[in-house]
Amino acid sequence: MDLASAKNIGAGVAVIALAGVGVGIGNIFAALVNSVGRNPMSRDSIFGLAILGFALTEAVALYALVIAFIILFV
């Protein structure tokens, strides 16, 4: 196995975290829809927390992509 294939395998392994990010974002917005459906008056306070959770979860995806690009191009 040469260095190029090892880099490709490493970048692929680094991107596996994106599957967990997709599941996490789905859970966040499913909980948002469920909670607003149960209590529409609390939408304003819950929506901000959902966006914060989305942003923190999406940061994990960006870190995984940065690591994959570092593996591939450095």
Rosetta silent file (secondary structure, phi, psi, omega in degrees, C-alpha in Angstrom):
SEQUENCE: MDLASAKNIGAGVAVIALAGVGVGIGNIFAALVNSVGRNPMSRDSIFGLAILGFALTEAVALYALVIAFIILFV
SCORE:     score description
SCORE:     0.000 S_00000001
   1 L     0.000  127.323  179.482    0.000    0.000    0.000 S_00000001
   2 L   -91.600  178.725 -174.709    1.447    3.338   -1.008 S_00000001
   3 H   -66.939  -35.132 -178.593    1.016    6.715    0.643 S_00000001
   4 H   -64.987  -43.105  179.106   -1.766    7.899   -1.683 S_00000001
   5 H   -70.099  -33.094  176.989   -4.050    4.986   -0.853 S_00000001
   6 H   -66.241  -37.932  176.136   -3.337    5.341    2.863 S_00000001
   7 H   -63.827  -42.150  179.686   -4.316    9.026    2.622 S_00000001
   8 H   -64.752  -41.533  178.444   -7.555    8.134    0.852 S_00000001
   9 H   -65.517  -42.894  179.086   -8.427    5.516    3.460 S_00000001
  10 H   -63.080  -40.773  178.098   -7.622    7.939    6.290 S_00000001
  11 H   -67.147  -37.161  176.834   -9.767   10.679    4.776 S_00000001
  12 H   -64.516  -40.153  178.354  -12.630    8.218    4.340 S_00000001
  13 H   -67.613  -36.132  179.779  -12.382    7.161    7.963 S_00000001
  14 H   -66.789  -29.080 -176.244  -12.327   10.812    9.077 S_00000001
  15 L   -85.132   -6.260  177.813  -15.545   11.512    7.182 S_00000001
  16 L   -60.041  -26.751  179.190  -17.444    8.696    8.940 S_00000001
  17 H   -60.839  -22.143 -178.955  -18.321   11.282   11.610 S_00000001
  18 H   -65.956  -26.211  176.894  -20.679   12.899    9.088 S_00000001
  19 H   -66.383  -43.374  177.734  -23.120   10.014    9.510 S_00000001
  20 H   -65.711  -34.937  178.133  -23.412   10.774   13.205 S_00000001
  21 H   -65.559  -41.727  178.071  -23.830   14.463   12.465 S_00000001
  22 H   -61.485  -42.894  177.852  -26.716   13.703   10.122 S_00000001
  23 H   -65.174  -42.011 -179.688  -28.434   11.603   12.761 S_00000001
  24 H   -63.239  -43.962  179.320  -27.839   14.290   15.402 S_00000001
  25 H   -66.098  -38.827  175.941  -29.277   17.085   13.276 S_00000001
  26 H   -61.465  -41.442  178.253  -32.277   14.927   12.453 S_00000001
  27 H   -65.875  -38.936 -179.993  -32.877   14.292   16.149 S_00000001
  28 H   -61.904  -49.093 -176.651  -32.587   17.989   16.984 S_00000001
  29 H   -76.822  -26.763  173.007  -35.165   19.098   14.451 S_00000001
  30 H   -65.464  -41.201  177.132  -37.460   16.142   15.141 S_00000001
  31 H   -66.680  -36.152  178.158  -37.498   17.159   18.794 S_00000001
  32 H   -63.332  -47.500 -179.364  -38.128   20.791   17.771 S_00000001
  33 H   -63.844  -41.362  179.592  -41.116   19.857   15.622 S_00000001
  34 H   -63.775  -44.959 -177.362  -42.454   17.553   18.323 S_00000001
  35 H   -70.892  -37.267  177.414  -42.136   20.136   21.088 S_00000001
  36 H   -70.541  -33.177  176.089  -43.657   22.969   19.043 S_00000001
  37 H   -65.957  -33.762  179.701  -46.479   20.641   18.039 S_00000001
  38 H   -79.557  -36.829 -177.077  -47.198   19.919   21.697 S_00000001
  39 L  -141.609   86.822 -176.394  -46.849   23.517   22.929 S_00000001
  40 H   -62.840  -23.441 -178.085  -46.899   26.167   20.164 S_00000001
  41 H   -70.899  -19.757 -178.276  -46.550   29.037   22.642 S_00000001
  42 H   -93.377   13.371 -176.439  -43.014   27.940   23.570 S_00000001
  43 H   -59.802  -41.171 -175.133  -41.726   28.189   20.000 S_00000001
  44 H   -63.980  -40.342 -178.937  -39.682   31.348   20.604 S_00000001
  45 H   -79.041  -31.865 -177.057  -37.655   29.927   23.476 S_00000001
  46 H   -78.745  -34.850 -175.569  -37.214   26.453   21.971 S_00000001
  47 H   -62.564  -40.486  178.817  -36.224   27.608   18.478 S_00000001
  48 H   -63.360  -39.944  177.645  -33.105   29.429   19.696 S_00000001
  49 H   -67.290  -36.570  178.706  -31.929   26.358   21.579 S_00000001
  50 H   -66.083  -41.332  178.783  -32.540   24.186   18.524 S_00000001
  51 H   -66.367  -38.158  175.967  -30.465   26.491   16.324 S_00000001
  52 H   -62.905  -44.998  176.716  -27.682   26.485   18.919 S_00000001
  53 H   -61.968  -39.803  176.565  -27.739   22.683   18.987 S_00000001
  54 H   -61.777  -44.574 -177.878  -27.698   22.607   15.192 S_00000001
  55 H   -65.125  -41.658  179.445  -24.707   24.945   15.045 S_00000001
  56 H   -68.320  -36.461  177.924  -22.723   22.936   17.585 S_00000001
  57 H   -70.084  -39.704  178.995  -23.540   19.676   15.822 S_00000001
  58 H   -66.717  -28.252  177.358  -22.640   21.137   12.436 S_00000001
  59 H   -62.414  -34.743  177.009  -19.292   22.255   13.865 S_00000001
  60 H   -62.766  -39.712  178.142  -18.408   18.589   14.344 S_00000001
  61 H   -64.671  -41.450  179.607  -19.049   18.033   10.634 S_00000001
  62 H   -65.872  -38.756  176.842  -16.830   20.954    9.697 S_00000001
  63 H   -63.448  -40.915  179.161  -14.042   19.663   11.925 S_00000001
  64 H   -63.541  -40.859  178.580  -14.316   16.225   10.306 S_00000001
  65 H   -67.299  -38.687  178.412  -14.097   17.762    6.832 S_00000001
  66 H   -63.339  -43.364  178.406  -11.106   19.894    7.803 S_00000001
  67 H   -62.357  -41.652  178.922   -9.312   16.811    9.148 S_00000001
  68 H   -63.165  -42.173  179.179  -10.108   14.912    5.939 S_00000001
  69 H   -67.866  -36.001  177.004   -8.760   17.755    3.796 S_00000001
  70 H   -63.584  -42.557  178.877   -5.636   17.992    5.934 S_00000001
  71 H   -61.961  -42.133 -175.409   -5.054   14.267    5.502 S_00000001
  72 H   -74.101  -40.894 -167.355   -5.535   14.477    1.742 S_00000001
  73 H  -109.648    2.801  178.244   -3.635   17.626    0.866 S_00000001
  74 L  -113.010    0.000    0.000   -0.828   17.963    3.433 S_00000001
